[in-house]
Amino acid sequence: MSHKQDALADRQQQLIAMIYGLQKAAPKYSEGFARGLQVYQNNLLATAARALSISYPVIEQLLGHVAMTVLARMLLQSSPPATGDWADWGGDLKELLLTSSLIEEHPYLADMAQLEWAVHNASRSAHRPLVQASLSHLADTPVERIGFCLADSVQVMASDFPVDIIWRAHQPTEESLQLDSDLLARELQQHQGRCHLIIHRQGNAPRLQRISDAEYAWCCDVLQGNSLGQLLDRHPQFDFSHWLSNALENQWIEQLVEIN
């Protein structure tokens, strides 16, 4: 690469850094350059705020568009997009919220961000049907060598807040699940302890549901890649047959595999 090409590449990188860093143009640049830079930055910020609102619709309802734009600005500076697809961007919002003053007034926001990002990813994940023949491993393979291949959409989380109730209360397309403000307040007041959730895709839509403490611990170990034998050793009182039936019904499992 020639010296001129190197210099051009450096200038392009500097421009990209200024745009994504939302920095003001240095005095050495012309007024026209500064105005052009501002146009690029305004368009970038508007696009980023729109992308966050799509990925985190409940948080936008809770905080409003202005706050989402502020969060988008902060996230652009700390975690700029790594791909050309805006749907891939925004996964660090939970960490950003944990350092924000917003968490003092709304302590559940970080967990809500985790839930919404899981739902967002579940909605984009590929759906592959169960490999029925793989179930034969249960009959002819030692449990120490049976592994589970879960669907890409399956994620679990735990929260000290009833984030699933808050999430459902803000779903405009699920009228049967909507709660008025008084009922929502009562639901929140009645909540005790931690809630454990599994998020997955069923058919064409993401789903979430509560699971027990035991199911959560089991699913965490499944996601860690433990064999059925290891799982049964770790959770001797767990009702594996019931879980397997539920997992197959809800399309959590793609196939059983033999582990060497």
N, C-alpha and C positions, 0 to 999 in steps of 0.2 A: 504494500500500500504506500502511495506517495506521501510526501510531507503535506501537500494540500488536502489530500483525502483524510489524513490523520487529523488535521486541524478542523476540517468540516465535521468529522465524526465527534470530536471533542465539543464543538459548538452545539451540535445536535443533542448530545448528552446533557450539556449544561442547560439547554432550553427545556428539555424534558424534566430535569430536576427542579427547575424553577416553576414549571407548570404544576407538577404534582406536589411540590412542597408549598405551593400557594404563596411563594415569596414575591415581594415587590421587586421591580426591576432596579438594579443598581444605578447610581447616578451616571455611570459611564455610558449607559444606553440612552438612545434618543427617546423623545416623547412619543413618537409614533410606535416604537418598539414596546414601550410601557403600556400603551393603550391596547396594542395587539395582544400582549401577554395577558392583560386583564380580561380580554374577551375569551381567550382560551381557558383561563382559570374559572371564569364564571360558568362557562359551558360544562367544564369538568365537574365543578361542584354541584351543579344542577343535576347532572347525570348520576353522580355518586349518591346524592340524596334520594333520587328516584329509585336507584338500585337498592338502597337500604330499606326504603319503604316497601318495596316488593318482597324482599326477604324477611322483613320484620314488621308486618302489618299491624300486629297487636301493639308493639312498642310505639309505633307511630300514633296509633289511636290514644295510647296512654300519655304520650309526651307532646304530641303535636308536630307539625311540619317544621317549625322554626328550630325546635330542639333537635330534630333529626338532621337538619342541615348543619347545625353546629357539630353534631357527632360525626357526620360525614366528613366535615373539614378536618377534624382531629384524626379520624381514621385514615384519611388520605395521607396525612403527614407521617403517621406512625406505621401504617401498613398499606402502602400503595398497591394497586392491582398487579398481580403476577402473570395474568393472562389477558387476552383480549375479550374475554367473556365476563361481563359484569356480574353474572349470576355466580361466578366463582369467588367473588370478592365479598368481604364483610364478616367472615368467620371469626375475626378477632374482636368483634363488638363486645362480647362478654368481658374480656380482659380490660377493654377500655372503660366499660361501665364500672368495673370494680375499683378503678382509680378515680372515678368521677364523683363530684359532689352530689349527683343525682341519686346515688345509692343510699345516701343518708335519709332522704325523704321517701324513696321507693326501694326498700332493701331487697325486694324480689326481682328487680329488673335484670340482674345478671343471670339468674336462673331462667327467666323468661327468654332472654336472648339465646341461652343454650337450647331451650326447647324449640324456639322458632327456627334456629339454624338446623336443628335435627329434622324438623318437619320440612324445611326447605330442601334439604339434601334428599330426604325420602321421596319427595315429589319428583326429583330429577333422576332418581336411581333407575337402573334397568330392571325390568321384571322378567325373571326366568322361572318357568314352571318347575314344580318338584320332579326330580328324577325318581320315578316310582320304583324302578328296579333296585335303586340303592338301599331301599328299606330292607332288602334281604340280608344286609350285613348284621341286622339284629338277630338273625337266626343262625348265621353260619360264620360269624367273625367274633373272636374273643373281644370282650368289652374293652380291654386295654388297647385294642387297635382300632376301635371305632371312633371316628371324629365327625364333627358336625360342620357343614358348610352352610352358614346362615346367609340369608338374602342381604345384599349390599345395603338395603335400606334400614336394617335392624340396628337400633341404638337404644341404650338404656341410660337413665339418669335418675338421680336422687335429689330431692329438694326439701328444705325446711318449710317451704311455702306451697300452698295448693295451686301451683302454676297451671295445672291442667284445667282447674275450674275457671281461673281468670282467662285462660286461652279460649275455652269454649264459650265463655260469656261474650266474647268479641268476634264470634264467627257469624257474619251476616247471612251465610247460606245455609246455616243449620238452625232453623227457627225453633225446632224442638229442644235445642240445647241452650238457647239464649236465656239469660237470667236478668230480671230487673235489678236495679241497684240495691234495693232492700234485701232481696233474696241472696244476692251476691255477698252482701255484707254479713248476712247470717252464716252463709257457707264458710266464709273466711274466719269468722269468729269461732265456729265449731271445729275448725281444723286443728288437729293435735298431732304432734310428732312429725316424722318425715313422710313424704309421699315418694313412691318409686314408680317410674313410668317406663314403658317400652314404646318406642316410636318405630313405625314400620310402614311399608306400602302394601296395601291390599287392593288388588285390582288396579284401577287407575288413580287411586287417591291415597294420600298419606293418612295414617290412623295413629292414634295414641290411646293407651289405656293404662290403668293402674295395675300394678302387680304387687304381690306380697313381698315382704322382706326376704323370705326364703327364695322366691322366684328371682328376685333381683340379684341376690348373691350367686345363684346358679347361672343365670344368664351372663353375668360378668365373667365367670370362669369359662363358660362356653366361648365367649368372645375372645378370651385369652388363648384359645386353642387347645384346651385340655381335652383328653380323651374321655370317653364315657366311663371307663374304669376309674380314672382319676376323679372325675366328677362324683361318682358314687362313693368313693372313699372320702372325699371332702364333705359330702352332704349325705350322710347315711340315712337320715330321716326324710329325705326329700322324695316326693311322689313323682318319680320320673315318668311313669305311664301316663298320668294325668297331664303333665307338662308336655309330653310328646304329642298327645292328642290335640292339645290346645295349639301347640306350635304348628302342627300340620294344618289345622283348620284355619289359622290366621296367616298362613303362608310365610312363616318366619324361616323355615328350612328349605334350602334348595336341593340338598342331597346329603346322604351319609357317605363318608369316605373311609377307606382303610388306611391307617397310619402305620408306617414301618417302624 
